[in-house]
Each structure stands twice: as structure tokens, then as C-alpha cells.
Amino acid sequence: MRSRHIVLPVIALGAVFATTAVLRAAHAHLTVAALVYLVVVVVSALGGFGTLTVAAIAAYLSLNYWFIPHTKSFTFESQDDLVTLVVFALAAVGSGFIVARVNSLRRRAEEHERAAFDARLDAAVNESRAGFLAAMTHNLRTPLASIKASVETLEDPDSSLDDATRRQLLATAHEETERLERLVTKVLELSRINAGAIQPRSEPTDVGEITRGAVRRLRYLAARDRVQLAVADDAVVTIVDPDMIELVLVVLLENALRVAPAGTDVSVTVGRAGPACEIRVIDHGPGVPPEYHEKIFEEFVRVEGPPDGTGSGLGLAIARALVTAHNGRIWVSDTPGGGATFVVTLP
């Protein structure tokens, strides 16, 4: 800021000197010289009141010294010359002051607008963080509470549990442990994304195989919600990071299973679409409203109304970042008859 207060007046002074040289070379008349100096002063006023003052004084002295008879002195021959100098001084200072004042008010308005925008942005970020922490607290406590309850029941020496009940408790603990693992994976992956540390380790990969791997990871969730997972795939091999693409599939399948009504299917298809590999995850749930088709791929954005109120708002943002890192695309469309179809294309 200090350098600006020094540089602008120096530039204004240089502009006056350059203008003087041009007017002298052109043998300009007093009236022409006064008008040109007036323009220089008004333009210099954009730099503020300090710049205006320097330009006005320099222009006044140059006009008096070089263009008022006697030239090359600060004396004048008649009252008309004095009137010319006074009018020039008043016009230069008055118009320059108005320009400087308007410009100052404009800068203040911009600063206030920027401050208001920053305040709104901070509020939005804080709200997002609060929502994120609330979602993380809920999503961490729920599986931990289930795991703790199951383990405590199994460890209780006074409980008389039959084999079926024990298997159910172990299955519950296993399912919630996998859910907790998926959540932690998402958070770690988001940290990598925000740190700019995404670097796919690509290798020839059978996409159908990693799709079946993602389905196996979610078999407990599907069984609990009585949803059938169907995989139809061709032998499609592409150059991708298998761990990253499997995480993308886990995110899409977990979201689909969360909203799919009991007794329905969640289908996964893998095939070719021209030069690309195309993966579709199809559910028959409530679908995604059109206004959310783009927004749901942003961090912390969730479509209202999932049946169990879960979901961190991170998964789809992570999925899009991982797919983009492979120069691929991901989007959502409506499933015929109701539901959502998430489509991933990979080169």
C-alpha cells in the first residue's frame, strides 16, 4: 500500500512532464495547453487525492512557466493571464476532486462488497463444516454402538445365546465394522484429494472383476436391506488404478443400497461404449431431483430424505475426483420407471 502511495504520484508527475514536452514540441497555444493539462490532472485523480495534488501543482506550474507570457518565468503580463491561471487551477482541482472522491467511494463499495462476500463464504464454510462434523459424529457413533453392543452381548457370561443369535451378532459386528472402514476410507481419500495427492497407479485391469469385488464388500449391507445385487459384465480390460475404481464402485453401490426399497434390485453393468469402458449402477429408489444432478457431486451435499438419514455427503465428491483423475466422466440420470442410474465412463 505504501509503495502505491509513492508510485502513483511519481507516475502523475512524469505524465505532466511528458505532456509538457509534447506541447512544447507542437508549439501548442495557451488554451490547448490548459485543456490538455486539465485532462492529465483529471486522469491522475483516479490515483487518489495525493496523486491529484501532485498532478495539479505540477500542471499549474508548467502552464505558468512554459505557456503564460513571459515564458520560462512565473510572471505574467496581464490580468487575463492571471484569470486563465485561476480558472485552470479551480477547474483542475474541482474536477479532479470529484473524480478522486467518486473513485474513493467506488473502492470503498468494492471493499465492503468483498468483505460481505468473504463473510458469506465463511458462514457457508462453517455451516458445511458443522454439517460435516454432525454427519461424521452420527456415522461414527452408529456403527461403534452396534459393534460394542454385539461384542458385549457375546462376552456376557450370563447370556444364554443360541448359535443363530451368535451368528447374527457376529454378522452385525462384521457389517458395522465394514461400514466404519468405508467411512474412514472416504475421509482419508478426501484428505488426499484436498492435498492434491491423487496419482493413479494405473495397470491393465478387468473392470468386471473389481466390480464383483465391490459387490462382495457390500454383501452384508445388501442382505440387511433385502436388496438383490446383480452384476452383468463383459470382459472389459482398461488401464486404471484398481483400488481407486473399486472405491468409486463401493460409493455408488452403497448409495444405491441405502435408497433402494426392500425387495428390489440394484444392478451393475459393465460394457463398452465406443472407445470407453462404461459402468452403470442402477437402482429403483426415489431418484435424484433434476436440480441435484450436478450438486450431489459437491462436498457435503446430500439429497434430502434418505430412509435412514445416513450419508456423509462425501462419497460422490470423492468418486468424481477419482474418476476425473482417470480422465473419465461420471453423471447421474433417471432410471426408467423410477430411480437413479449413475454412469461412469473410463478411457
C-alpha positions in Angstrom: 0.0 0.0 0.0 2.8 2.4 0.8 4.6 1.8 -2.5 1.3 2.6 -4.2 1.1 6.0 -2.5 4.7 6.7 -3.7 4.5 5.2 -7.2 1.2 6.8 -8.4 2.3 10.4 -7.6 5.6 9.8 -9.4 3.7 8.5 -12.4 1.4 11.6 -12.4 4.5 13.9 -12.2 6.1 12.0 -15.1 2.8 12.3 -17.1 2.8 16.1 -16.6 6.5 16.4 -17.7 5.8 14.2 -20.8 2.8 16.3 -21.7 4.8 19.4 -21.4 7.4 18.1 -23.7 4.8 17.1 -26.3 3.0 20.5 -26.1 6.3 22.4 -26.3 7.3 20.4 -29.4 3.9 21.1 -31.0 4.1 24.8 -30.1 0.7 24.5 -28.5 -1.4 27.6 -27.8 -2.2 28.5 -24.2 -5.8 27.4 -24.4 -4.9 24.0 -25.9 -2.2 23.5 -23.2 -4.6 24.3 -20.4 -7.2 21.8 -21.7 -4.6 19.1 -22.1 -3.2 19.7 -18.6 -6.7 19.6 -17.3 -7.2 16.1 -18.8 -4.0 14.9 -17.3 -5.0 16.2 -13.8 -8.4 14.5 -14.0 -7.0 11.2 -15.1 -4.3 11.4 -12.3 -7.2 11.9 -9.8 -8.1 8.3 -10.3 -5.0 7.5 -8.2 -6.4 9.4 -5.2 -6.2 12.7 -3.6 -2.4 12.6 -3.2 -1.8 11.9 -6.8 -4.4 14.7 -7.7 -2.5 17.2 -5.6 0.9 16.4 -7.2 -0.5 16.5 -10.7 -2.5 19.7 -10.2 0.5 21.6 -8.7 2.9 20.3 -11.5 0.4 21.2 -14.2 -0.2 24.6 -12.8 3.5 25.4 -12.6 4.2 24.0 -16.1 1.4 26.0 -17.6 2.6 29.2 -15.9 6.3 28.6 -16.7 6.0 27.5 -20.3 2.8 28.9 -21.8 1.9 32.2 -19.9 3.8 35.2 -21.3 6.6 35.9 -20.2 7.5 32.2 -20.8 10.2 30.5 -18.8 9.3 32.5 -15.8 6.5 32.7 -13.2 5.5 36.3 -14.0 2.6 37.3 -16.3 1.9 40.4 -18.4 -1.9 40.9 -17.9 -4.8 40.2 -15.7 -6.2 37.9 -18.4 -3.2 35.6 -17.8 -3.9 35.6 -14.1 -7.6 34.8 -14.8 -6.5 32.0 -17.0 -4.3 30.5 -14.3 -7.0 30.9 -11.6 -9.7 29.3 -13.8 -7.4 26.5 -14.7 -6.5 25.9 -11.0 -10.1 25.9 -10.0 -11.2 23.6 -12.9 -8.3 21.2 -12.3 -8.8 20.9 -8.5 -12.6 20.9 -8.7 -13.0 18.2 -11.4 -10.1 16.3 -10.1 -11.6 16.3 -6.6 -14.9 15.0 -7.9 -13.2 12.2 -9.8 -11.0 11.3 -6.8 -14.0 11.3 -4.5 -16.1 9.1 -6.8 -13.2 6.7 -7.3 -12.6 6.5 -3.5 -16.3 5.8 -2.9 -16.2 3.1 -5.6 -13.2 1.4 -3.9 -14.9 1.5 -0.5 -18.0 -0.1 -2.0 -15.9 -2.8 -3.6 -14.1 -3.4 -0.3 -17.5 -3.6 1.5 -18.8 -6.0 -1.1 -15.7 -8.1 -0.9 -15.9 -8.2 2.9 -19.6 -9.1 2.7 -18.8 -11.9 0.2 -16.0 -13.2 2.4 -18.4 -13.2 5.4 -21.0 -15.1 3.5 -18.3 -17.5 2.3 -17.0 -18.1 5.8 -20.5 -18.6 7.0 -21.2 -21.2 4.3 -17.9 -23.0 5.0 -18.6 -23.0 8.7 -22.1 -24.3 8.1 -20.6 -27.0 5.8 -18.0 -27.9 8.4 -20.7 -28.1 11.1 -22.8 -30.3 8.9 -19.8 -32.5 8.2 -18.9 -32.9 11.9 -22.5 -33.7 12.7 -22.7 -36.3 10.0 -19.3 -37.7 11.0 -20.4 -37.9 14.6 -23.6 -39.7 13.7 -21.9 -42.0 11.2 -19.1 -42.9 13.6 -21.3 -43.4 16.7 -23.8 -45.6 15.0 -21.5 -48.5 13.8 -19.4 -48.2 17.0 -22.5 -48.5 19.2 -23.7 -51.6 17.2 -20.2 -53.2 17.4 -20.0 -52.5 21.1 -23.4 -53.9 21.8 -22.8 -57.0 19.8 -19.4 -57.7 21.4 -20.7 -57.0 25.0 -23.6 -59.4 24.4 -21.3 -62.1 23.1 -18.9 -61.6 26.0 -21.6 -61.7 28.7 -21.1 -65.0 30.6 -24.6 -64.9 31.9 -26.2 -64.7 28.5 -27.6 -67.8 27.0 -27.4 -67.4 23.3 -28.2 -70.0 20.7 -26.0 -70.5 17.7 -28.3 -68.5 15.4 -28.3 -65.5 17.7 -24.5 -65.6 18.0 -24.1 -65.7 14.2 -26.5 -62.8 13.9 -24.5 -60.7 16.4 -21.2 -61.6 14.7 -22.7 -60.7 11.3 -23.9 -57.3 12.7 -20.4 -56.6 14.2 -18.8 -57.6 10.9 -21.2 -55.4 8.9 -20.8 -52.4 11.1 -17.0 -52.8 11.0 -17.0 -52.7 7.2 -19.3 -49.7 7.3 -16.8 -47.9 9.6 -13.9 -49.0 7.4 -15.7 -47.5 4.3 -16.3 -44.2 6.2 -12.7 -43.9 7.3 -11.5 -44.7 3.8 -13.7 -41.9 2.4 -12.3 -39.4 4.9 -8.7 -40.4 4.2 -9.3 -40.2 0.5 -10.9 -36.8 0.8 -7.8 -35.6 2.7 -5.6 -36.9 -0.2 -7.8 -35.1 -2.7 -7.7 -31.8 -0.9 -3.9 -32.1 -0.5 -3.6 -32.7 -4.3 -2.0 -36.1 -3.7 -4.2 -38.1 -6.2 -1.9 -40.0 -8.5 -3.5 -43.1 -10.1 -1.2 -46.2 -10.2 -2.7 -47.5 -13.4 -2.4 -51.0 -14.7 -4.3 -53.3 -17.0 -7.5 -54.1 -15.0 -10.5 -56.3 -15.5 -13.3 -53.9 -14.6 -15.8 -56.7 -14.3 -13.6 -58.3 -11.6 -13.2 -55.2 -9.5 -17.0 -54.6 -9.8 -17.6 -58.1 -8.3 -15.1 -57.2 -5.6 -17.0 -54.1 -4.7 -20.2 -56.1 -4.6 -18.6 -58.6 -2.3 -17.6 -55.8 0.1 -21.2 -54.8 0.4 -22.9 -58.1 0.6 -23.8 -57.6 4.3 -25.4 -54.3 3.6 -27.4 -55.7 0.7 -28.6 -58.7 2.7 -29.7 -56.5 5.6 -31.8 -54.3 3.3 -33.1 -57.3 1.3 -31.8 -55.9 -2.0 -30.5 -58.1 -4.8 -27.1 -57.1 -6.3 -26.9 -58.2 -9.9 -23.7 -57.9 -11.9 -23.8 -58.2 -15.7 -20.4 -57.6 -17.3 -18.3 -58.3 -20.4 -14.6 -58.9 -20.2 -13.6 -55.3 -20.3 -9.9 -54.6 -19.6 -8.7 -51.0 -19.3 -5.8 -49.1 -17.8 -6.9 -47.8 -14.4 -5.9 -47.8 -10.7 -8.0 -50.8 -9.5 -8.2 -49.6 -5.9 -9.5 -46.2 -6.9 -12.1 -47.5 -9.3 -13.2 -50.1 -6.7 -13.7 -47.3 -4.2 -15.8 -45.4 -6.8 -18.0 -48.5 -7.2 -18.3 -49.0 -3.5 -19.5 -45.4 -3.1 -22.1 -45.8 -5.9 -23.3 -49.2 -4.7 -23.5 -48.0 -1.1 -25.6 -45.0 -2.1 -27.9 -47.2 -4.2 -28.4 -49.8 -1.5 -29.2 -47.0 1.0 -32.1 -45.7 -1.0 -33.3 -48.9 -2.8 -36.6 -50.2 -1.4 -36.6 -53.7 0.1 -37.2 -56.5 -2.4 -35.8 -54.5 -5.4 -32.6 -55.0 -7.4 -29.5 -52.8 -7.6 -28.0 -53.6 -11.0 -24.4 -53.1 -12.1 -23.5 -53.4 -15.7 -20.0 -53.2 -17.3 -19.5 -52.9 -21.0 -18.1 -50.9 -23.9 -19.4 -47.6 -25.1 -17.4 -46.8 -28.2 -13.7 -46.3 -27.2 -14.7 -46.1 -23.5 -15.5 -48.6 -20.7 -18.9 -47.8 -19.3 -20.1 -48.8 -15.8 -23.8 -48.3 -14.8 -25.2 -48.6 -11.3 -29.0 -48.7 -11.4 -31.4 -48.5 -8.6 -35.2 -48.2 -8.3 -35.3 -45.8 -5.3 -36.7 -42.3 -5.1 -34.3 -41.0 -7.7 -32.3 -37.7 -7.8 -34.2 -34.5 -8.4 -33.1 -32.7 -11.6 -31.8 -29.7 -9.6 -29.4 -32.0 -7.7 -27.9 -33.8 -10.8 -24.8 -31.7 -10.6 -24.8 -30.5 -7.0 -24.7 -34.0 -5.5 -21.1 -34.4 -6.7 -20.0 -31.5 -4.5 -18.7 -32.0 -0.9 -21.2 -32.1 1.9 -24.2 -32.1 -0.4 -26.9 -34.6 0.3 -30.3 -35.1 -1.3 -32.9 -34.8 1.5 -34.8 -37.7 2.7 -32.7 -40.9 2.7 -34.6 -43.6 4.5 -32.1 -44.0 7.4 -30.8 -40.4 7.5 -27.2 -41.6 6.9 -24.7 -40.4 4.4 -21.8 -38.1 4.9 -22.1 -36.1 1.7 -18.5 -37.1 0.8 -18.8 -40.2 -1.3 -19.9 -38.8 -4.6 -17.4 -35.9 -4.4 -14.6 -38.4 -3.9 -16.0 -40.6 -6.7 -16.0 -37.7 -9.1 -12.4 -36.7 -8.2 -11.1 -40.2 -8.7 -12.9 -40.7 -12.0 -11.6 -37.3 -13.2 -8.1 -38.3 -12.2 -8.5 -41.1 -14.8 -9.7 -38.6 -17.5 -13.2 -40.2 -17.2 -16.7 -38.8 -16.5 -19.4 -39.5 -14.0 -23.0 -38.4 -14.1 -26.5 -39.4 -12.9 -29.7 -39.8 -15.0 -33.2 -41.1 -14.3 -33.9 -44.8 -14.3 -36.9 -45.7 -16.5 -39.8 -46.4 -14.1 -38.2 -44.6 -11.2 -34.8 -44.5 -9.6 -31.3 -43.2 -10.4 -28.7 -44.5 -12.8 -25.1 -43.5 -12.1 -22.8 -43.8 -15.2 -19.0 -43.9 -15.1 -17.0 -43.8 -18.4 -13.3 -44.5 -18.4 -11.0 -44.3 -21.4 
